Amino acid sequence: MRARHSLRFKVALVFSALTIVLLVAQAAGVRALAEAQEERFIAALIADDMRSVLRTYHNDPALVPPLVPRLAGRVSEEGRTQVALPSSVRDLSDGTHQIIVGGREIHVAIAPFGNDRVYKVYDFNAYERRFKQVIDTLMAVTGLFALLTIWLAFGLSGLLVRQIAGLARQVKELRLGASNALNPGRYDEAEVAELVDAFNDYHRRMATMVEREKDFTSNVSHELRTPLTAIKTSCELLDQDPVIGPRSRERLRQIDRAVDDMIERVDALLLLAREESRADVGPVGLANAVEDALEPFAAALAAKGVEVTIDVDRELHVDVNRSALAIVLSNLVGNAVRYTDRGRIRFSHVDGWLQIEDSGRGIPSGSVPHVFERFYRGTDAGTADRGFGIGLSIVRKICDRYRWPVELDSEAGKGTRISLRLPTTDRTTPPSRKIDAFPTGASRGEA
């Protein structure tokens, strides 16, 4: 998942980074300028002092130091630092040079004097150490200012985004469908007030749409219940007619069970359209739910000769909405039966996951990411098998609503496995149970 940071953090980060960059650039510039000025100052001091020394030697030849043969010149004794110059300095040109002698950096000034040259040594190490201390202090102060900048940036950014943060809290606390709206008068920043007005308009339209959807689902539920109730009543009356034979009576019972299932699904879809549907949960026997989902497909399974195996413990219960689970299982079982022409369909419960595995045609790898999309229909199946492309999208919607993770693994020609994670209330070691083609009249099978 992509990491998200608060607006306050981002504002503080940008402000701090910009200020620190400016502080560092300023400190680096000051240091470079100071070092350049230091070199100019030392060069000016040496030049002025050398002019004074040469003037003195010209005015009083008695003060001229003796000639040093190895240096081919004279070394000024005036204020001389006790440093033995190496013979290599005789190869240096006239002017001021920095050399290392005995691990110390010294300045040597060389100037012509008659037929000879005059050497004078200057040691500014003490001055340069103090100068370095000043520069280091400057950099340390810059670092302290950088830390202060971070603290100030975080505080100032809080002031800058306080109204945005307040708006975010209000929006978070506002329930969809609530009649109250945000008050733009609480915000003195024009952009935030405009955002509040836009949000209020969007919220009103969404609340109206949700209310309209609730009315629609209630009306649809009522309109569907009326004919279903009529069908169920007619089935009950016909069941009491002695003229009805055993085969017809069995068909009536199937119609009656189908009506019950339809009513249950209508109730589930109605709950799914409402926010309160998550609370309508309770313990449901998973094995029984699987068998109920298989029952409408018993004839198709028997005709195809598909072997059905249920490895789910009868004592295992899941904490779910019964109607929602029935819709999910009905769609998943329907897909497995539709695309399995031979072989087997196996139900098992492993590590909290209900797994439905079939040996059917499978799904091409390019279609797997899209199978839960609404109206998506695979291109590899015949027209009669492809359906309307809404079954798995309903499964996804219900699973998202109840937070049931669902995963699909499939390979063309090798079958499909769908895994559904349901919250369990009890689990023991599951015994294996085999149902041969789930024949009509023996839909519950035998252990």
N, C-alpha and C positions, 0 to 999 in steps of 0.2 A: 504494500500500500504506500501511496505517495505521502511523504512527510509534509505536514502543514504547519506553518508558523503564524502567529498572530500578527495583525497589522501593526500593533505597537512595537513588536520585536523588529519587524522589517524597517519601520521608520527610525527606530533607535539605531539599528545596524547601519543604515545608510548615512545617517547624521554622524555617527561615531566614526565610520570609515572615512568619510569626507574630511572631517575635522582632523583626524589623526594623520591622514595623508598630508594635509596642509601644514600641520605642526612639524612633521618629520621633514618635509621639504624646506620649511623655514629654518629648522635647526641645522640641516645639512648645508643650506646656503650660508647661514651665519658662520658655521664652522669653516667652510671653504674660504669665505671672505676674510675671516680673522686670520687664518693661516697665511693667506696671501699678503695681508697687511703686515703680519709679523715678519715675513721675509723681506718686505720692502723696508720696514723699520730697521731691521738688523743691517741690511745693505746700506742704508743711509747713515747709520751710526758708524759703520766700518769705514765708509768713504770719507766721512767728515773727520774721523780720527786719523786716518792715513794722511789726509792733507795736512793736518796739524803736525804729525810726526815728521813728514818730509820737510815742512816749512822750518821746523826746529833744527833738523839736520843741516839744512842749507844756511841757516843763520849762525849755527855754532858747530863747525866741523868736528870739534873735540868730542861732541856727544855721539858721533857716528859709531855704531857698533863695529867690532872687528869682522873681517871677512871669514866666512866658514867655507873652506874649500869643497867639502862634499856636497854642499848646497849651491856652490857658485854664487853666493850672495851673502847678505848681512841679515842677521836676525835681531829685530828690535827688542831691547830689553825693557822698554818702558811698559810698565804694567803687565809684564809677560806672564802668561800662564805656564807653569812648569811642565812643559810637554816637549819631548824630544822629537823634532820633525824627522820623518823618514827621508831618505835620499831621493825618493821618487818625486818629491815636490819640485825639484829643479826642472822637471819636464813639464810642469804646469805653466800655462800662459799667465800673463799679467791679469790681475783682477781678484775677485773673491771666490774661494772654493770651499766646499764642505768635504772634509775627509774624516776617516775613522782612525783614531790612534789609541791603542790600548783599550779598545772597547768603548771609547768616548767619541762623540761626534763634535768636532771643533771646526771653526772657520779659520781659514788662512788667507790673509790679504797679501798680495804680491804686487809691488809697484817698482818701476825702474828708478834707479838713483845713479846718475852718471853712467859709468860703464858697468855697474853692478845692479843687483836687485835687492830690494828690502823685503824681508818676510816679517809678518807680525801675526801672532796667534791670538784668537779670540775664543773664549769659552762662554757660551750662553746657555749651558745645560740647566743651571738653576732657574734662569728666566723661562726656559722652555718647559721645565717641569711645572712651574706655577701656571704657565699658559695652558698646559694640558689639563691641569686640575680645574681651571676655569671652564674649559671646553667640556670636560666630563660632567661638571656640575650643571652646565647648560643642558646637556643631553639627559641627565637625570631629572631635571626640572621638566623637560619636555615629556619624559615618560610619565611623571606625576600628572601633568596636564592632560595627557592622553587618558589616564585612568579617570581623572575627574570628568573628562569629556564623556566617557561611557556612562558614568553615573548620571550626569546632567542630561544626556541624550535620552536615557531611559525614563527619567522623570518628565522631561519635556514632551516626549512622545506620548506619555500617558495623558497629558493635557490635550495634545492634539487629537487623539483618537478616542477621548473619553465618551463623546457623544455617539460615535460609531459603536463602541463597546456597549453603551447603554441601549442603543437601538437593537443590537444583536440579542441582548438579554430579554428585552421585551418581546421580540419576535419569537424567541425560543419558548417563552412562557405563554404565548398566545396560542390557544387551541384552534385548530381548523374548525370552522363552523360557528365560532363564538361571535356574538353580535357586536361586542366592543371592538374598537379600532384604536390605532395609535394616535396620540395627540401631537400634531406637528408643532404646536405652540411651545412644546417643551424644549425644542432645539433652536438655538440661535444661529446655527450655521446654515446658509442657504442651501448648500448641496445636500446636507442631511435632511432638511425639511422637504426638499423635492423628492428624496428617496422615500421618506415616510408617506408622502402623498401617493407616490407610485405603488408602494406596498399596500396601502389601504385600498386602493382601487383594485389591485390584483386579489387581495384578500376578500373583498366583497364579491367579486366575480366567482372566485373559487367556492365561497360559502354558498352562493346561490346555486352553483353547479352541483355541489354535494347534496344540497337539500333536494334539488330536482332529481338527482340520481336515487336518493332514498325514496322519494315519492314514486318514481318509476318502478323500482324493484318491489316496493310494496304492492303497487297495482298489478305488476306482472305476476307476483306470487299469488295474489287473490284470484286473478283471472285464470291461472293455471290450476289452482286448487279446485275451482268449481267443476271443470270437466273431469278432473281426476277423481273427485269425490263421487261424481255421478257414475263413473266407470266402476269404482270400487263397490258402490251400493248395488249396481246392476249385477256384478259378479256374485255378491252375497245372496241376492235374491235368486239368481239362476242356480246357485249351488244348492238351494233348498228345493228346487224343482225336481220331483222324482223321475221326470221323463229324461233328464240328462244322464247319459251313460258314463261309465268310469273314465274313458279316454277324454271325453269332453270335460268332465269334472276336473281332471288333471290339468287340462288346458286352462280352465277357469282359474284354478289355483295359481298357475304360472302368470296369468294376466293380473291376478290380485297381488302377487308378490312384486310384479313389475310396477304396478301402480304404487305400492308402498315404497319401492326404491325411488320412483320418480318424485313422490312427495318428499322423501328424505333429501333428495338432491336439490329440489327447489328450496327447501329450508336451508340447506348448506350454502347454496349460491346466494340466498338472501342474507345470511349471516356474513358471508364473505364480503358483501358490499357494505357492511357496517363495521365500525371500529370495535364494537364489543365482541366480535366473533372469537377473539383469542381466549376470552374467559370461559367459553362454553366447551370445556374439555372434561374428560373423565376416563377412568380405566376401561380399556377395550381389549378383549382377548384377540391377540394377533392372529392365531391360527384360525379362529372362527371368522375373522374379517377376511382372511385370504380365501377361505372356502366360500363365503358369501359372494366374493368378487368372481370366483370361478364358476359359480352355479349357472349364470345365464349363458356361459360358453360351453356347457357340458356337451350339447349335441354336436357342436363344431369340433370339439376335441375328439369325441368318439368317432366322428366321420373321418377325421384325418389320421386317427390312430396315434395321436401324440400322447406320450407318457408324461404324467404329472407327478412330481414328488414334492412333498411338503416336509421340510426338516425344521419345524418350528414347534417349540414346546407348548403344549396346551395350557400350561400354567402361566405362560408369559403374557403379561398385560402391558399395554402401552397407554400413556396418559395423553389422549388426543381427543379431538372433536370427531365423533363417530361418523357423522355424515360427510365431513371433509375427507376423512381417510377412505371412506367408501368410494368417493368420486375419484380419488387418486388411484386407488387399487384397480378400480374398474377400467380406467383409461390405460394403465400400465399392462394389466392382464389382456385387455382388448388388443393392444398393439402386439403383444407377444403371440397371441393366438392368430392374429391376422397374418403375421409374417413367418409363422412356423408351419411348414407343410408336413414335416415329419420329424421324428426324433423325440425331444423331451422339453419340458419346461420345469424348472426346479426353483422352489422357494426355500430359502434358508435364512437363519438369523445368526450373524457372526459379528461379535464385538460391537453390538448395538446397532448394526446395519441390517435391514431387511434387504436381501438380494434376490432379484428375479432374473434368472438366467434361462435363455432359450437357445436352441440349436438352429434357429431360422436363418433367413437370408443375410442378416447383418446390415450394417449401414456403411456406405462409402465414407472414407476419411474426410472428404470434402464436405459432406453433409452433416457430420457429427456436431460441429459447433452451432448449427442452425436448427436442430430438431425441436428445441423448446421455443422457437420463434412462432408468433401467431401467423397462421395461414401458410406456414412453410410446409411444402409437401415434397418428398423425395422424388427424384426423376427416374429412379431405377425400378419403381414398382409400377404395376399396371394401373390403369385408370380406376378400375373397380376396387383396388386395394388402397388407393392413396388417401381416401377420406377427405376431410375438409381442412386439415392442418390446424385444428384448434385444441385437440385432446391434450397434447403434451404442453401446450401453452397454458391451459387450465391447470395442469399438474404443477407447472412452475409457479403460477400465481398463488395457488393454495399453499404450496410448500414455503414460498416466501412469506406469506401471511403468518403461517404458524411456525416459521423458522425451522423447518425440517430440511436439512441438507439433502440434496438429490444429485446423484452422479450417474453418468452414462458412459459405458465403455462398449465399443462395438467394432467389428471388422467385417468387411463384406465377405459373405460366404461362410463365416465362422460363428455367427450368432451374436447376441447382444446380452449385456448384463447391466441392469439398472439397480443402483444401490440407494436405499432410502433410510435415513437415520431418524428414528422415532424415539421420543423420551419414554423409557421403560419404567414400570413400577415394580416389576418382579421378573427375575430371570433364573432359570435352572438349566441343567444340561439337556439339550433338546434330543428327543428320540427321533429316529428316522421313520417316516411314514410314506408309503408309496400308493399312489392312486392310478389305476390302469385306465387311461383315456378318460377319466372322470365321467363315467356313463350316466345317462339320465336315470333318475331314480336311486342313484347311489352317490349323490354329489358330495356327501360328507366323508365317504371312503371309510376304510377300516384300518385301525392301527396295526 
